[in-house]
């Protein structure tokens, strides 16, 4: 036994020596570190990554870095892999570079037995922190309708969402809660199919009703229980809601000529048509009522064939019976660089005393600007105009007053600019601009000076959302997702009555953080 032991020791010693009899050190390879993420873009309350290590008997510690900045550590580990959940506050300065944050993460591992270390390959992750995410309930394709509005959210009232659902077997209006559960569906069939392109009006407090408008199809009113109350069908291409909840609809192909009709939201007789009046031209924006003057205001576009110009005319009708009250010419506008008639984008102020409309440059460049005129003025481009903005690149496709009418948003193909409604003073250098070739597809004003623009690929659906808390500060965040070929791979949003935004991102219902939190994380430096 003693000889066997000596022989074994000699063999062990010999294996540790070089050929010339000197000792040879055995150097172990560094550990291998693997950093992965469940998704490359994470829209969630926290950021999740996973780290695995090979080449250590035991791991003393794992550290996460964002670039060269330390983020988080896990020590004295007993099992692998390790799941990390990173809080938004732990990423700190990363959000100052922009939200969503485009991160480059690294994981560093230390072996417990001998202190060997190594770092993972860099991992690119996009992180947009939110308050909550709710996925579809069992059997449902999405946790929200494709397009929806939000009710509630004030004084403890729960937020619910109403929108169009269904498909090949029929469509319906449905009310959904914040868990994605369907609470209510319209009790009787809809008078015509709704769609993602249906427009739903604000609720009129006096009647408790809203209107759903489908372009070139018709409109119907409904109540809080989704009961259909009043229906009008036809080639309706312009639509507004009177101060008392009735609809103002313009049918471009009515039997006796283009007609503006007042349709009762809650009919009391056999017919829901209160009156029909006749207007001359093409309706350029949504008609409104001026309750203080007992009139309906319409802005009509009359194109002058062969002259590359047209005239904007304000026509007034009696609010009670639709009788004509008169008209005044606001401006004659050339098509500019475009050789086909383009109806100027226009909108009334909330009080109806001012109309804002676009005009084009006369050169070859595609440029436009905004004019503001009193509705009862004549010849706005002369001495009666309230203000006129400078020309800027792009043709304005929509104008929208918000923030209690104090700000005007001018939307062009891929950009939105902001102006003070009182003076036309530009509130930012260039406003907000969609990324790359994306085009502006929808805008949503929020509370106070909050504003949102949704853009997407031409012919597709929104894949980018840009949020603004104040025009002079520029964007607060920009959320971009892949997709846009279908509504289920796109973005949509609404704001509840308490001012909280709600998103549908793909099939998921998402509640973002308040804009004030994103602004605090990003910093107050203007980014116009």
C-alpha positions as semicolon CSV with decimal commas, in nm:
position;residue;x (nm);y (nm);z (nm)
1;X;0,000;0,000;0,000
2;X;0,284;0,240;0,079
3;X;0,447;0,172;-0,260
4;X;0,116;0,226;-0,438
5;X;0,066;0,561;-0,261
6;X;0,418;0,677;-0,345
7;X;0,370;0,574;-0,706
8;X;0,041;0,768;-0,722
9;X;0,202;1,083;-0,578
10;X;0,488;1,056;-0,820
11;X;0,248;1,025;-1,112
12;X;0,055;1,332;-0,995
13;X;0,374;1,537;-0,956
14;X;0,505;1,429;-1,293
15;X;0,183;1,538;-1,465
16;X;0,230;1,888;-1,321
17;X;0,587;1,931;-1,451
18;X;0,723;2,039;-1,785
19;X;0,958;1,816;-1,981
20;X;1,267;1,972;-1,822
21;X;1,144;1,904;-1,468
22;X;1,013;2,257;-1,387
23;X;0,654;2,319;-1,260
24;X;0,386;2,420;-1,521
25;X;0,089;2,642;-1,412
26;X;-0,256;2,544;-1,543
27;X;-0,454;2,863;-1,642
28;X;-0,829;2,822;-1,660
29;X;-1,033;2,997;-1,929
30;X;-1,254;3,288;-1,818
31;X;-1,620;3,208;-1,763
32;X;-1,865;3,252;-2,048
33;X;-2,151;3,496;-1,982
34;X;-2,478;3,491;-2,172
35;X;-2,721;3,789;-2,151
36;X;-3,064;3,749;-2,313
37;X;-3,400;3,928;-2,310
38;X;-3,748;3,784;-2,372
39;X;-3,817;4,068;-2,620
40;X;-3,594;4,321;-2,791
41;X;-3,857;4,593;-2,734
42;X;-4,016;4,586;-2,391
43;X;-4,322;4,798;-2,309
44;X;-4,366;4,711;-1,945
45;X;-4,344;4,841;-1,586
46;X;-3,996;4,686;-1,552
47;X;-3,721;4,567;-1,785
48;X;-3,655;4,192;-1,779
49;X;-3,331;4,018;-1,878
50;X;-3,174;3,683;-1,797
51;X;-2,806;3,591;-1,734
52;X;-2,644;3,248;-1,752
53;X;-2,280;3,155;-1,687
54;X;-2,064;2,855;-1,774
55;X;-1,707;2,784;-1,658
56;X;-1,755;2,863;-1,284
57;X;-1,808;2,606;-1,010
58;X;-2,003;2,879;-0,831
59;X;-2,078;3,239;-0,926
60;X;-1,986;3,504;-0,671
61;X;-2,171;3,788;-0,843
62;X;-2,344;3,906;-1,156
63;X;-2,345;4,273;-1,251
64;X;-2,559;4,450;-1,513
65;X;-2,426;4,759;-1,692
66;X;-2,590;5,003;-1,929
67;X;-2,292;5,091;-2,144
68;X;-2,021;5,166;-1,885
69;X;-2,267;5,264;-1,611
70;X;-2,337;5,014;-1,332
71;X;-2,707;4,927;-1,295
72;X;-2,760;4,625;-1,070
73;X;-2,586;4,332;-0,897
74;X;-2,684;3,985;-0,776
75;X;-2,442;3,815;-0,531
76;X;-2,373;3,469;-0,377
77;X;-2,586;3,289;-0,630
78;X;-2,702;2,935;-0,570
79;X;-2,859;2,863;-0,911
80;X;-2,845;2,973;-1,274
81;X;-2,971;3,133;-1,490
82;X;-3,060;3,450;-1,299
83;X;-3,364;3,659;-1,397
84;X;-3,313;4,032;-1,349
85;X;-3,601;4,277;-1,317
86;X;-3,472;4,630;-1,364
87;X;-3,680;4,920;-1,234
88;X;-3,706;5,241;-1,441
89;X;-3,542;5,434;-1,157
90;X;-3,234;5,209;-1,182
91;X;-3,176;5,320;-1,540
92;X;-3,166;5,685;-1,437
93;X;-2,975;5,894;-1,687
94;X;-3,051;5,661;-1,977
95;X;-3,393;5,825;-2,018
96;X;-3,232;6,168;-2,059
97;X;-3,117;6,047;-2,400
98;X;-3,474;5,979;-2,508
99;X;-3,779;5,773;-2,426
100;X;-3,825;5,497;-2,525
101;X;-3,470;5,427;-2,405
102;X;-3,242;5,251;-2,655
103;X;-3,010;5,060;-2,424
104;X;-2,688;4,864;-2,472
105;X;-2,668;4,621;-2,178
106;X;-2,376;4,411;-2,056
107;X;-2,354;4,141;-1,791
108;X;-2,033;4,076;-1,593
109;X;-1,978;3,753;-1,398
110;X;-1,725;3,674;-1,122
111;X;-1,635;3,314;-1,029
112;X;-1,639;3,248;-0,654
113;X;-1,352;2,998;-0,640
114;X;-1,078;3,209;-0,797
115;X;-1,221;3,550;-0,895
116;X;-1,210;3,491;-1,269
117;X;-1,430;3,741;-1,458
118;X;-1,579;3,795;-1,799
119;X;-1,839;4,011;-1,973
120;X;-2,120;3,917;-2,209
121;X;-2,165;4,029;-2,567
122;X;-2,354;4,364;-2,570
123;X;-2,732;4,329;-2,590
124;X;-2,947;4,599;-2,753
125;X;-3,287;4,650;-2,586
126;X;-3,554;4,918;-2,625
127;X;-3,741;4,991;-2,302
128;X;-4,055;5,200;-2,267
129;X;-4,166;5,206;-1,900
130;X;-4,542;5,208;-1,837
131;X;-4,781;5,176;-1,544
132;X;-4,947;4,852;-1,656
133;X;-4,994;4,607;-1,942
134;X;-5,299;4,382;-1,986
135;X;-5,311;4,111;-2,250
136;X;-5,620;3,971;-2,422
137;X;-5,855;3,758;-2,215
138;X;-5,908;3,398;-2,321
139;X;-6,081;3,375;-2,658
140;X;-6,036;3,744;-2,742
141;X;-5,806;3,872;-3,012
142;X;-5,716;4,191;-2,826
143;X;-5,768;4,362;-2,491
144;X;-5,921;4,670;-2,658
145;X;-6,110;4,742;-2,981
146;X;-5,902;4,856;-3,281
147;X;-6,027;5,213;-3,238
148;X;-6,193;5,326;-2,916
149;X;-6,282;5,609;-2,681
150;X;-6,242;5,610;-2,304
151;X;-6,503;5,704;-2,042
152;X;-6,467;5,751;-1,667
153;X;-6,144;5,799;-1,479
154;X;-6,280;6,090;-1,272
155;X;-6,348;6,096;-0,897
156;X;-6,286;5,724;-0,859
157;X;-6,510;5,619;-1,147
158;X;-6,360;5,322;-1,333
159;X;-6,237;5,374;-1,686
160;X;-6,412;5,179;-1,961
161;X;-6,362;5,175;-2,338
162;X;-6,610;5,161;-2,626
163;X;-6,528;5,073;-2,983
164;X;-6,615;4,859;-3,282
165;X;-6,548;4,486;-3,260
166;X;-6,617;4,190;-3,488
167;X;-6,539;4,099;-3,843
168;X;-6,672;3,869;-4,111
169;X;-6,970;3,751;-3,906
170;X;-7,079;4,105;-3,818
171;X;-6,972;4,404;-3,616
172;X;-7,087;4,547;-3,287
173;X;-7,019;4,824;-3,039
174;X;-6,868;4,688;-2,719
175;X;-6,774;4,829;-2,381
176;X;-6,454;4,685;-2,233
177;X;-6,299;4,733;-1,888
178;X;-5,936;4,774;-1,781
179;X;-5,893;4,396;-1,752
180;X;-5,988;4,344;-2,118
181;X;-6,326;4,196;-2,027
182;X;-6,628;4,280;-2,245
183;X;-6,896;4,436;-2,024
184;X;-7,164;4,527;-2,278
185;X;-7,253;4,485;-2,646
186;X;-7,522;4,681;-2,831
187;X;-7,850;4,494;-2,761
188;X;-7,990;4,526;-3,117
189;X;-7,811;4,496;-3,453
190;X;-7,629;4,805;-3,576
191;X;-7,796;4,988;-3,868
192;X;-7,475;4,947;-4,070
193;X;-7,135;4,787;-4,000
194;X;-6,888;4,991;-3,800
195;X;-6,513;4,975;-3,865
196;X;-6,174;5,097;-3,748
197;X;-6,243;5,410;-3,955
198;X;-6,566;5,492;-3,771
199;X;-6,554;5,828;-3,595
200;X;-6,728;5,857;-3,257
201;X;-6,816;6,199;-3,124
202;X;-6,772;6,333;-2,772
203;X;-7,063;6,268;-2,537
204;X;-7,316;6,551;-2,515
205;X;-7,387;6,613;-2,147
206;X;-7,745;6,731;-2,209
207;X;-7,853;6,410;-2,383
208;X;-7,590;6,158;-2,270
209;X;-7,552;6,052;-2,633
210;X;-7,272;6,011;-2,884
211;X;-7,278;5,973;-3,261
212;X;-7,093;5,714;-3,470
213;X;-7,011;5,841;-3,819
214;X;-6,900;5,619;-4,107
215;X;-6,784;5,820;-4,407
216;X;-7,009;5,790;-4,715
217;X;-7,238;5,548;-4,525
218;X;-7,423;5,732;-4,248
219;X;-7,440;5,802;-3,876
220;X;-7,630;5,686;-3,570
221;X;-7,664;5,809;-3,212
222;X;-7,639;5,582;-2,910
223;X;-7,662;5,610;-2,531
224;X;-7,447;5,489;-2,240
225;X;-7,603;5,141;-2,267
226;X;-7,511;5,129;-2,639
227;X;-7,875;5,148;-2,750
228;X;-7,908;5,290;-3,102
229;X;-8,146;5,587;-3,091
230;X;-8,136;5,769;-3,425
231;X;-8,010;5,672;-3,771
232;X;-7,933;5,861;-4,091
233;X;-7,790;5,701;-4,406
234;X;-7,648;5,843;-4,726
235;X;-7,333;5,979;-4,887
236;X;-7,249;6,179;-4,577
237;X;-6,896;6,314;-4,599
238;X;-6,909;6,596;-4,343
239;X;-7,043;6,565;-3,994
240;X;-7,075;6,775;-3,678
241;X;-7,262;6,772;-3,349
242;X;-7,477;7,064;-3,235
243;X;-7,452;7,202;-2,882
244;X;-7,771;7,012;-2,782
245;X;-7,652;6,675;-2,918
246;X;-7,824;6,673;-3,258
247;X;-7,617;6,580;-3,563
248;X;-7,538;6,813;-3,852
249;X;-7,482;6,598;-4,160
250;X;-7,387;6,699;-4,513
251;X;-7,499;6,464;-4,789
252;X;-7,308;6,547;-5,106
253;X;-7,550;6,355;-5,333
254;X;-7,891;6,430;-5,187
255;X;-8,180;6,410;-5,437
256;X;-8,230;6,785;-5,463
257;X;-7,860;6,876;-5,435
258;X;-7,596;6,882;-5,160
259;X;-7,790;6,928;-4,836
260;X;-7,715;7,000;-4,473
261;X;-7,957;6,832;-4,232
262;X;-8,013;6,853;-3,860
263;X;-8,086;6,503;-3,722
264;X;-8,233;6,460;-3,373
265;X;-8,020;6,256;-3,133
266;X;-8,334;6,144;-2,949
267;X;-8,627;6,151;-3,194
268;X;-8,970;6,217;-3,044
269;X;-9,180;6,168;-3,358
270;X;-9,198;5,955;-3,669
271;X;-8,907;6,137;-3,832
272;X;-8,569;6,223;-3,686
273;X;-8,501;6,497;-3,945
274;X;-8,543;6,835;-3,774
275;X;-8,475;7,030;-4,095
276;X;-8,282;7,024;-4,421
277;X;-8,109;7,329;-4,564
278;X;-7,917;7,379;-4,885
279;X;-7,562;7,504;-4,917
280;X;-7,354;7,588;-5,223
281;X;-7,014;7,426;-5,275
282;X;-6,819;7,149;-5,104
283;X;-6,821;7,148;-4,726
284;X;-6,465;7,217;-4,613
285;X;-6,491;7,124;-4,244
286;X;-6,730;7,011;-3,972
287;X;-7,036;7,238;-3,933
288;X;-7,103;7,381;-3,587
289;X;-7,379;7,567;-3,407
290;X;-7,337;7,914;-3,263
291;X;-7,592;7,904;-2,982
292;X;-7,540;8,272;-2,896
293;X;-7,656;8,375;-3,244
294;X;-7,900;8,090;-3,309
295;X;-7,717;7,986;-3,624
296;X;-7,533;7,699;-3,788
297;X;-7,193;7,784;-3,941
298;X;-7,062;7,603;-4,248
299;X;-6,744;7,667;-4,445
300;X;-6,792;7,596;-4,817
301;X;-6,526;7,559;-5,087
302;X;-6,613;7,675;-5,436
303;X;-6,354;7,576;-5,692
304;X;-6,310;7,797;-5,998
305;X;-6,261;7,558;-6,290
306;X;-5,958;7,635;-6,506
307;X;-5,819;7,900;-6,273
308;X;-5,622;7,690;-6,025
309;X;-5,793;7,867;-5,739
310;X;-6,104;7,850;-5,527
311;X;-6,302;8,055;-5,278
312;X;-6,381;7,986;-4,913
313;X;-6,728;8,108;-4,821
314;X;-6,889;8,107;-4,478
315;X;-7,261;8,023;-4,500
316;X;-7,498;8,069;-4,207
317;X;-7,826;7,885;-4,156
318;X;-8,100;7,929;-3,897
319;X;-8,042;7,684;-3,614
320;X;-8,418;7,630;-3,567
321;X;-8,534;7,569;-3,924
322;X;-8,232;7,561;-4,160
323;X;-8,327;7,878;-4,347
324;X;-8,040;8,067;-4,510
325;X;-7,916;8,365;-4,307
326;X;-7,647;8,487;-4,544
327;X;-7,288;8,430;-4,645
328;X;-6,954;8,610;-4,662
329;X;-6,646;8,537;-4,870
330;X;-6,339;8,479;-4,658
331;X;-6,063;8,431;-4,912
332;X;-5,968;8,321;-5,262
333;X;-5,687;8,065;-5,243
334;X;-5,462;7,942;-5,524
335;X;-5,366;7,576;-5,541
336;X;-5,001;7,678;-5,544
337;X;-4,768;7,406;-5,661
338;X;-5,050;7,154;-5,690
339;X;-5,248;7,158;-6,015
340;X;-5,558;6,984;-5,879
341;X;-5,817;7,138;-5,645
342;X;-5,716;7,096;-5,284
343;X;-5,978;7,195;-5,029
344;X;-5,793;7,397;-4,764
345;X;-5,771;7,235;-4,422
346;X;-5,993;7,441;-4,192
347;X;-6,149;7,441;-3,847
348;X;-6,366;7,668;-3,633
349;X;-6,258;7,788;-3,291
350;X;-6,451;7,630;-3,002
351;X;-6,661;7,947;-2,972
352;X;-6,721;7,966;-3,348
353;X;-6,597;8,326;-3,375
354;X;-6,271;8,244;-3,560
355;X;-6,199;8,013;-3,852
356;X;-5,846;7,884;-3,916
357;X;-5,757;7,761;-4,264
358;X;-5,450;7,676;-4,469
359;X;-5,310;7,849;-4,773
360;X;-5,040;7,741;-5,019
361;X;-4,729;7,909;-5,150
362;X;-4,721;8,026;-5,510
363;X;-4,379;7,881;-5,594
364;X;-4,278;7,531;-5,693
365;X;-4,207;7,418;-5,339
366;X;-4,482;7,236;-5,152
367;X;-4,536;7,488;-4,876
368;X;-4,833;7,610;-4,678
369;X;-4,928;7,829;-4,383
370;X;-5,225;7,917;-4,163
371;X;-5,467;8,210;-4,171
372;X;-5,698;8,310;-3,886
373;X;-6,010;8,513;-3,966
374;X;-6,320;8,629;-3,778
375;X;-6,610;8,420;-3,911
376;X;-6,814;8,729;-4,000
377;X;-6,529;8,901;-4,185
378;X;-6,505;8,957;-4,560
379;X;-6,181;8,932;-4,754
380;X;-5,973;8,770;-4,483
381;X;-5,643;8,796;-4,670
382;X;-5,675;9,176;-4,662
383;X;-5,730;9,394;-4,356
384;X;-5,979;9,177;-4,166
385;X;-5,753;8,882;-4,096
386;X;-5,660;8,811;-3,735
387;X;-5,316;8,671;-3,822
388;X;-5,125;8,487;-4,090
389;X;-4,837;8,247;-4,030
390;X;-4,526;8,226;-4,244
391;X;-4,506;7,953;-4,506
392;X;-4,334;7,628;-4,410
393;X;-4,256;7,303;-4,588
394;X;-4,544;7,062;-4,633
395;X;-4,912;7,092;-4,720
396;X;-5,137;7,120;-4,414
397;X;-5,395;6,841;-4,416
398;X;-5,567;6,921;-4,085
399;X;-5,587;7,201;-3,830
400;X;-5,699;7,142;-3,473
401;X;-5,754;7,383;-3,183
402;X;-5,686;7,240;-2,837
403;X;-5,590;7,341;-2,483
404;X;-5,922;7,528;-2,448
405;X;-5,869;7,673;-2,793
406;X;-5,541;7,846;-2,702
407;X;-5,317;7,635;-2,932
408;X;-5,363;7,544;-3,298
409;X;-5,198;7,225;-3,424
410;X;-5,127;7,225;-3,799
411;X;-5,078;6,872;-3,932
412;X;-4,902;6,794;-4,260
413;X;-4,800;6,462;-4,415
414;X;-4,544;6,368;-4,151
415;X;-4,522;6,666;-3,916
416;X;-4,725;6,873;-3,671
417;X;-4,650;7,238;-3,589
418;X;-4,801;7,447;-3,310
419;X;-4,919;7,809;-3,305
420;X;-5,066;8,041;-3,044
421;X;-5,432;8,076;-3,138
422;X;-5,444;8,440;-3,034
423;X;-5,148;8,564;-3,240
424;X;-5,021;8,290;-3,469
425;X;-4,686;8,294;-3,291
426;X;-4,503;7,964;-3,357
427;X;-4,467;7,775;-3,029
428;X;-4,183;7,552;-3,148
429;X;-3,921;7,566;-3,421
430;X;-4,028;7,258;-3,618
431;X;-4,291;7,092;-3,401
432;X;-4,280;6,714;-3,404
433;X;-4,188;6,498;-3,701
434;X;-4,254;6,133;-3,781
435;X;-3,956;5,904;-3,822
436;X;-3,825;5,832;-4,172
437;X;-4,097;5,769;-4,430
438;X;-4,378;5,731;-4,177
439;X;-4,682;5,953;-4,229
440;X;-4,908;6,124;-3,976
441;X;-5,232;5,926;-3,956
442;X;-5,407;6,056;-3,645
443;X;-5,367;6,318;-3,372
444;X;-5,509;6,328;-3,021
445;X;-5,518;6,637;-2,797
446;X;-5,487;6,569;-2,425
447;X;-5,542;6,778;-2,116
448;X;-5,388;7,125;-2,095
449;X;-5,110;7,145;-2,357
450;X;-5,061;6,766;-2,394
451;X;-5,071;6,642;-2,754
452;X;-5,012;6,311;-2,934
453;X;-4,938;6,227;-3,298
454;X;-4,968;5,875;-3,441
455;X;-4,786;5,794;-3,765
456;X;-4,737;5,483;-3,972
457;X;-4,638;5,346;-4,313
458;X;-4,827;5,472;-4,616
459;X;-5,134;5,256;-4,666
460;X;-5,088;5,093;-4,324
461;X;-5,173;5,163;-3,962
462;X;-4,993;5,365;-3,691
463;X;-4,667;5,223;-3,560
464;X;-4,527;5,535;-3,392
465;X;-4,663;5,754;-3,113
466;X;-4,508;6,092;-3,026
467;X;-4,619;6,263;-2,704
468;X;-4,584;6,633;-2,622
469;X;-4,650;6,794;-2,283
470;X;-4,590;7,149;-2,409
471;X;-4,502;7,254;-2,766
472;X;-4,204;7,467;-2,658
473;X;-4,045;7,166;-2,483
474;X;-4,078;6,928;-2,776
475;X;-4,149;6,559;-2,751
476;X;-4,160;6,382;-2,416
477;X;-4,149;6,033;-2,560
478;X;-4,155;5,847;-2,889
479;X;-4,280;5,489;-2,893
480;X;-4,219;5,286;-3,211
481;X;-4,318;4,926;-3,279
482;X;-4,276;4,689;-3,572
483;X;-4,579;4,609;-3,787
484;X;-4,854;4,834;-3,916
485;X;-4,988;4,593;-4,178
486;X;-5,302;4,524;-3,974
487;X;-5,477;4,696;-3,680
488;X;-5,363;4,411;-3,455
489;X;-4,999;4,498;-3,525
490;X;-5,043;4,872;-3,478
491;X;-5,100;5,147;-3,220
492;X;-5,418;5,328;-3,118
493;X;-5,509;5,546;-2,820
494;X;-5,773;5,742;-2,630
495;X;-5,779;5,970;-2,325
496;X;-6,031;5,919;-2,047
497;X;-6,231;6,195;-1,878
498;X;-5,965;6,228;-1,609
499;X;-5,697;6,301;-1,868
500;X;-5,523;5,961;-1,850
501;X;-5,402;5,823;-2,186
502;X;-5,466;5,459;-2,272
503;X;-5,297;5,272;-2,556
504;X;-5,355;4,959;-2,752
505;X;-5,013;4,829;-2,853
506;X;-5,064;4,530;-3,079
507;X;-5,320;4,317;-2,890
508;X;-5,232;4,459;-2,546
509;X;-5,396;4,730;-2,337
510;X;-5,129;4,966;-2,204
511;X;-5,154;5,243;-1,946
512;X;-4,854;5,477;-1,977
513;X;-4,708;5,670;-1,687
514;X;-4,818;6,034;-1,647
515;X;-4,637;6,266;-1,888
516;X;-4,493;6,453;-1,589
517;X;-4,295;6,141;-1,490
518;X;-4,153;6,097;-1,838
519;X;-4,059;6,465;-1,846
520;X;-3,884;6,440;-1,507
521;X;-3,687;6,137;-1,632
522;X;-3,597;6,302;-1,960
523;X;-3,526;6,651;-1,826
524;X;-3,678;6,988;-1,899
525;X;-3,439;7,090;-2,178
526;X;-3,651;7,196;-2,479
527;X;-3,626;6,971;-2,781
528;X;-3,816;7,163;-3,050
